[in-house]
């Protein structure tokens, strides 16, 4: 499985475009087969394969609004969808979500809890590599990388309190370690790590029995803890990269000096203009289908994106209401049969309110309950 949000979406786009471009060829092949018998069946099949191969998109060009430009290359720090929609194609986490919103394996090939959610064990798959921007191997991605990342997140001076809420609420000792680092000077906090015998291992209850096993101890039973494994706060960070760049270097790292373990590396980045993702040659999921490159052009508006599509510079574009009316209302419009419905977003944004909040002594918090009601 890999980057479901990017790869499967990419495949869906490819399939849609191929179906639009090759429908006639495929149909004519079938008609020929029906009229000329068994030999024509083989020829028709060959023609369909040739047409499909000919029209297959190997280098994808898409547009994104300039306001969606990413602000950081550190997935542990960001809390913006604009960043994660780029970075999750470059870095893999323990789990990911499929288009239906279901959790599926990623770097963790197996996971579960045998005590109702108090303890969670993830099996980190073998063969996952960290690479540089050019796809050269830097290190193996192992269970220790998830401890290094968690230490970074919970270290007040390293991550500026970003992405701390869920680990502190769920993982035993996380809050205590955060408060401990907050009491230190920046220099003292920068010197901390998650190695053997470290303060982090002493305080935060996460174990790595071996390179491929990761065990989280929750403060109370959390039967939903695995859902957090698809979020940035449980992504990995290689200690080798920290050693190479230093703490300040990690904070300001870019596409050229970061390490990748995802399906693409970002081989070119011009802020506010264009970014190019290139297929990671050492990607662990050898069965997945990817584009050779994905070029993302940053544009000022949907109208500019539509103009790029009309000129053939990008392969797909989101349509405005007026575009849809114009195209759908005219069967002779060249794009009339090329429109496809954009897949539903699996996300659900909600507010949940407690209507029966209690004080520390167990009595109802009347002020709150009345206000929220």
C-alpha positions as CSV (number, residue, x, y, z in Angstrom):
1,X,0.0,0.0,0.0
2,X,1.5,3.4,-0.5
3,X,0.5,6.8,0.0
4,X,-3.1,6.0,-0.7
5,X,-4.0,9.7,-0.8
6,X,-1.4,10.4,-3.5
7,X,-0.9,7.1,-5.4
8,X,-4.4,5.8,-5.5
9,X,-5.7,9.3,-6.4
10,X,-3.0,9.4,-9.1
11,X,-4.1,6.0,-10.4
12,X,-7.7,7.1,-10.4
13,X,-6.8,10.2,-12.5
14,X,-4.8,8.1,-14.9
15,X,-7.6,5.5,-15.3
16,X,-10.2,8.3,-15.9
17,X,-8.0,9.9,-18.6
18,X,-7.2,6.7,-20.2
19,X,-10.8,5.6,-20.4
20,X,-11.6,8.9,-22.0
21,X,-8.8,8.7,-24.4
22,X,-8.9,5.0,-25.3
23,X,-12.6,4.2,-25.2
24,X,-12.9,4.3,-29.0
25,X,-9.9,2.1,-29.6
26,X,-11.0,-0.5,-27.1
27,X,-14.5,-0.6,-28.6
28,X,-13.3,-0.9,-32.2
29,X,-11.0,-3.8,-31.1
30,X,-14.0,-5.6,-29.6
31,X,-16.1,-5.1,-32.7
32,X,-13.3,-6.4,-34.9
33,X,-13.0,-9.4,-32.6
34,X,-16.8,-10.1,-32.9
35,X,-16.8,-10.0,-36.7
36,X,-13.6,-11.9,-37.4
37,X,-13.5,-14.7,-34.8
38,X,-10.8,-16.1,-32.6
39,X,-7.8,-14.7,-34.4
40,X,-9.3,-11.2,-34.2
41,X,-9.8,-11.6,-30.5
42,X,-6.1,-11.7,-30.0
43,X,-5.5,-8.9,-32.3
44,X,-8.2,-6.8,-30.7
45,X,-6.6,-7.5,-27.3
46,X,-3.2,-6.4,-28.5
47,X,-4.7,-3.3,-30.0
48,X,-6.3,-2.4,-26.7
49,X,-3.1,-3.0,-24.8
50,X,-1.1,-0.9,-27.3
51,X,-3.7,1.9,-27.0
52,X,-3.7,1.8,-23.3
53,X,0.1,1.9,-23.1
54,X,0.3,4.7,-25.7
55,X,-2.1,6.9,-23.8
56,X,-0.9,6.1,-20.3
57,X,0.3,9.1,-18.4
58,X,3.8,8.5,-17.1
59,X,4.6,12.1,-16.1
60,X,1.6,13.9,-14.5
61,X,1.1,17.6,-14.6
62,X,-1.3,19.2,-12.1
63,X,-2.1,22.7,-10.8
64,X,-2.6,23.9,-7.2
65,X,-3.7,27.3,-6.0
66,X,-0.8,29.4,-4.8
67,X,-2.4,29.9,-1.3
68,X,-1.8,26.1,-0.8
69,X,1.9,26.4,-0.9
70,X,3.7,24.4,1.8
71,X,5.4,26.2,4.7
72,X,7.6,23.5,6.1
73,X,9.3,20.3,5.1
74,X,9.1,18.9,8.6
75,X,6.0,16.7,8.8
76,X,6.4,16.5,12.6
77,X,5.9,20.2,12.9
78,X,3.2,21.0,10.5
79,X,-0.5,21.0,11.4
80,X,-1.7,22.3,8.0
81,X,-3.4,20.2,5.3
82,X,-1.5,22.3,2.7
83,X,1.7,20.9,4.0
84,X,0.6,17.3,4.6
85,X,-0.9,16.9,1.1
86,X,2.7,17.4,-0.2
87,X,4.7,15.8,2.6
88,X,2.7,12.5,2.8
89,X,4.0,11.7,-0.7
90,X,7.5,12.1,0.5
91,X,7.4,10.5,4.0
92,X,5.6,7.4,5.2
93,X,4.1,6.8,8.6
94,X,3.0,3.7,10.5
95,X,-0.5,3.5,8.9
96,X,-2.5,5.3,6.3
97,X,-6.1,5.7,5.2
98,X,-7.6,4.2,2.1
99,X,-10.1,6.2,0.0
100,X,-12.9,4.8,2.3
101,X,-11.2,6.2,5.4
102,X,-10.2,2.7,6.6
103,X,-6.8,2.2,8.3
104,X,-4.4,0.1,6.1
105,X,-0.8,-1.0,6.5
106,X,2.0,1.4,5.7
107,X,5.5,1.1,7.3
108,X,3.7,-1.0,10.0
109,X,2.6,-4.2,8.2
110,X,0.8,-5.5,11.3
111,X,-0.6,-3.9,14.5
112,X,-3.0,-4.5,17.3
113,X,-3.7,-4.4,21.0
114,X,-4.3,-7.5,23.2
115,X,-5.5,-5.6,26.3
116,X,-8.3,-3.4,25.1
117,X,-6.2,-0.5,24.0
118,X,-3.8,-0.1,26.9
119,X,-0.8,-1.4,25.0
120,X,-0.4,-1.2,21.2
121,X,2.2,-3.1,19.2
122,X,3.2,-2.2,15.6
123,X,5.4,-4.4,13.5
124,X,7.7,-2.3,11.3
125,X,8.2,-3.9,7.9
126,X,11.7,-4.8,6.7
127,X,13.2,-3.1,3.6
128,X,12.1,0.5,4.2
129,X,15.0,2.9,3.4
130,X,15.7,6.5,4.0
131,X,17.1,8.1,0.8
132,X,18.3,11.5,-0.2
133,X,16.7,13.8,-2.8
134,X,18.4,11.8,-5.6
135,X,17.3,8.4,-4.3
136,X,20.6,7.4,-2.8
137,X,20.3,5.2,0.3
138,X,21.1,7.0,3.6
139,X,19.9,4.5,6.3
140,X,17.3,1.8,7.1
141,X,14.0,3.0,8.6
142,X,13.5,1.1,11.8
143,X,11.5,1.3,15.0
144,X,14.0,3.6,16.7
145,X,13.1,6.3,14.2
146,X,9.7,6.6,15.7
147,X,11.2,7.2,19.2
148,X,13.5,9.8,17.7
149,X,10.5,11.5,16.2
150,X,8.4,11.4,19.4
151,X,11.3,12.8,21.4
152,X,11.4,15.7,18.9
153,X,7.7,16.3,19.2
154,X,7.6,16.2,23.0
155,X,10.7,18.4,23.3
156,X,9.4,21.9,24.0
157,X,12.4,23.6,22.5
158,X,12.7,21.5,19.4
159,X,9.1,21.4,18.1
160,X,7.6,24.5,19.7
161,X,4.7,22.5,21.1
162,X,3.4,21.5,17.7
163,X,1.5,18.1,17.5
164,X,1.9,17.5,21.2
165,X,-1.8,17.2,22.2
166,X,-2.6,13.7,21.1
167,X,0.7,12.0,22.4
168,X,0.4,13.9,25.7
169,X,-3.2,12.8,26.1
170,X,-2.6,9.2,25.2
171,X,0.9,8.0,25.8
172,X,2.1,7.3,29.3
173,X,4.8,9.7,30.5
174,X,4.5,12.0,27.4
175,X,3.1,15.0,29.4
176,X,5.8,14.6,32.1
177,X,8.6,14.5,29.5
178,X,7.2,17.6,27.7
179,X,7.1,19.5,31.0
180,X,10.6,18.3,31.9
181,X,12.0,19.7,28.6
182,X,10.1,22.9,29.1
183,X,12.0,23.5,32.3
184,X,15.4,23.2,30.6
185,X,17.4,25.7,28.6
186,X,17.2,25.5,24.9
187,X,20.8,24.2,24.8
188,X,20.1,21.5,27.3
189,X,16.9,20.4,25.5
190,X,18.7,20.4,22.1
191,X,21.2,17.9,23.5
192,X,18.5,15.3,24.4
193,X,17.7,12.3,22.2
194,X,15.8,9.0,22.4
195,X,18.8,6.7,22.6
196,X,19.4,3.9,25.0
197,X,19.6,5.1,28.6
198,X,18.1,8.5,27.7
199,X,15.8,10.5,29.8
200,X,13.2,10.1,27.1
201,X,13.2,6.3,27.4
202,X,13.1,6.5,31.2
203,X,10.1,8.7,31.2
204,X,8.0,8.0,28.1
205,X,6.6,4.5,27.9
206,X,7.4,3.4,24.3
207,X,9.5,0.3,23.7
208,X,11.6,-1.0,20.8
209,X,12.3,-4.6,21.6
210,X,14.0,-4.9,18.2
211,X,14.4,-3.0,14.9
212,X,11.0,-4.0,13.7
213,X,8.8,-3.9,16.8
214,X,7.3,-0.8,18.4
215,X,5.2,-0.9,21.6
216,X,3.2,2.1,22.9
217,X,1.9,2.1,26.5
218,X,-1.2,4.3,26.8
219,X,-2.0,6.2,30.0
220,X,-5.5,4.6,29.9
221,X,-7.1,2.2,27.5
222,X,-7.3,3.8,24.1
223,X,-9.1,1.5,21.7
224,X,-8.8,4.1,19.0
225,X,-5.0,4.8,19.4
226,X,-4.2,3.2,16.0
227,X,-6.1,6.0,14.3
228,X,-3.4,8.4,15.4
229,X,-0.8,6.3,13.6
230,X,-1.9,7.8,10.3
231,X,-1.3,11.3,11.7
232,X,2.0,13.4,11.6
233,X,2.6,13.0,15.4
234,X,3.5,9.3,14.9
235,X,5.6,9.7,11.8
236,X,9.4,8.8,11.9
237,X,12.5,10.8,12.0
238,X,16.0,9.4,11.5
239,X,18.6,10.2,14.1
240,X,21.2,10.2,11.3
241,X,19.4,13.1,9.7
242,X,19.4,15.0,13.0
243,X,23.1,14.3,13.4
244,X,23.7,15.5,9.9
245,X,21.7,18.7,10.0
246,X,21.6,19.6,13.7
247,X,18.4,20.7,15.5
248,X,18.3,24.1,13.8
249,X,18.9,22.4,10.4
250,X,15.9,20.1,10.9
251,X,13.8,23.1,11.7
252,X,14.7,24.7,8.4
253,X,15.4,21.7,6.2
254,X,14.3,21.8,2.6
255,X,13.7,19.3,-0.2
256,X,17.4,19.1,-1.0
257,X,18.7,18.1,2.4
258,X,15.8,16.2,3.9
259,X,15.6,12.4,3.9
260,X,12.7,10.5,2.3
261,X,11.1,7.1,2.8
262,X,8.0,7.8,0.8
263,X,7.0,7.0,-2.8
264,X,8.5,10.2,-4.2
265,X,11.4,12.6,-3.6
266,X,11.0,16.3,-4.4
267,X,13.7,16.9,-6.9
268,X,12.8,20.5,-7.7
269,X,11.1,23.2,-5.6
270,X,10.6,26.8,-6.7
271,X,8.5,28.4,-4.0
272,X,5.2,29.7,-5.3
273,X,5.9,28.5,-8.7
274,X,6.5,24.8,-9.2
275,X,7.6,21.6,-7.5
276,X,8.6,18.3,-9.1
277,X,8.1,14.9,-7.4
278,X,10.2,12.0,-8.8
279,X,9.7,8.3,-8.2
280,X,11.8,7.0,-5.3
281,X,13.9,4.2,-6.8
282,X,14.3,2.5,-3.4
283,X,10.7,2.7,-2.3
284,X,9.7,-0.4,-0.3
285,X,6.3,-1.0,-2.0
286,X,7.5,-2.4,-5.2
287,X,4.0,-3.5,-6.2
288,X,2.5,0.0,-6.3
289,X,2.1,1.9,-9.6
290,X,3.5,5.4,-9.6
291,X,4.1,8.2,-12.1
292,X,7.7,8.7,-13.1
293,X,7.3,12.4,-12.1
294,X,4.5,14.6,-10.8
295,X,4.9,18.3,-11.6
296,X,2.8,20.6,-9.5
297,X,2.3,24.1,-10.9
298,X,1.2,26.8,-8.5
299,X,-1.4,29.2,-10.0
300,X,-3.2,32.3,-8.9
301,X,-6.7,31.0,-9.5
302,X,-9.0,28.3,-10.9
303,X,-9.3,30.3,-14.1
304,X,-5.6,30.2,-14.6
305,X,-5.6,26.4,-14.0
306,X,-8.3,26.0,-16.6
307,X,-6.3,27.9,-19.1
308,X,-3.3,25.7,-18.5
309,X,-5.6,22.6,-19.1
310,X,-6.9,24.1,-22.3
311,X,-3.4,24.7,-23.5
312,X,-2.4,21.1,-22.6
313,X,0.1,22.1,-19.9
314,X,-1.7,20.1,-17.1
315,X,-3.5,16.8,-17.1
316,X,-6.5,17.5,-14.9
317,X,-8.3,20.5,-13.5
318,X,-11.0,21.3,-11.0
319,X,-14.0,23.0,-12.6
320,X,-15.9,26.0,-11.3
321,X,-19.7,26.0,-11.4
322,X,-19.7,28.2,-14.5
323,X,-17.2,25.9,-16.3
324,X,-19.4,22.9,-15.5
325,X,-22.6,24.6,-16.8
326,X,-20.8,25.7,-20.0
327,X,-19.3,22.3,-20.7
328,X,-22.2,20.1,-19.7
329,X,-24.7,22.2,-21.6
330,X,-23.0,21.8,-24.9
331,X,-22.5,18.3,-26.3
332,X,-20.2,19.6,-29.0
333,X,-17.8,21.1,-26.3
334,X,-14.5,19.2,-26.6
335,X,-14.5,18.5,-22.9
336,X,-18.1,17.4,-22.6
337,X,-17.2,13.7,-22.3
338,X,-14.0,14.2,-20.2
339,X,-15.6,15.4,-17.0
340,X,-15.5,13.0,-14.1
341,X,-16.9,13.3,-10.6
342,X,-14.2,14.1,-8.0
343,X,-14.0,11.4,-5.4
344,X,-15.6,12.2,-2.0
345,X,-13.2,13.3,0.7
346,X,-13.0,10.7,3.5
347,X,-12.5,13.4,6.1
348,X,-15.2,14.4,8.5
349,X,-14.8,17.7,10.5
350,X,-16.9,17.7,13.7
351,X,-17.3,19.3,17.1
352,X,-18.2,17.1,20.0
353,X,-19.5,18.8,23.2
354,X,-19.9,17.3,26.6
355,X,-23.3,18.1,28.0
356,X,-22.7,16.5,31.3
357,X,-19.3,17.8,32.4
358,X,-18.2,17.1,36.0
359,X,-16.0,19.0,38.4
360,X,-13.1,17.3,40.2
361,X,-15.4,16.4,43.1
362,X,-17.8,14.7,40.8
363,X,-20.6,17.2,40.9
364,X,-22.1,18.7,37.7
365,X,-20.4,21.7,36.2
366,X,-23.6,23.7,36.0
367,X,-22.2,26.8,34.3
368,X,-20.7,24.8,31.5
369,X,-23.6,22.4,31.1
370,X,-26.1,25.2,30.9
371,X,-24.0,27.2,28.5
372,X,-23.3,24.4,26.1
373,X,-26.9,23.3,26.1
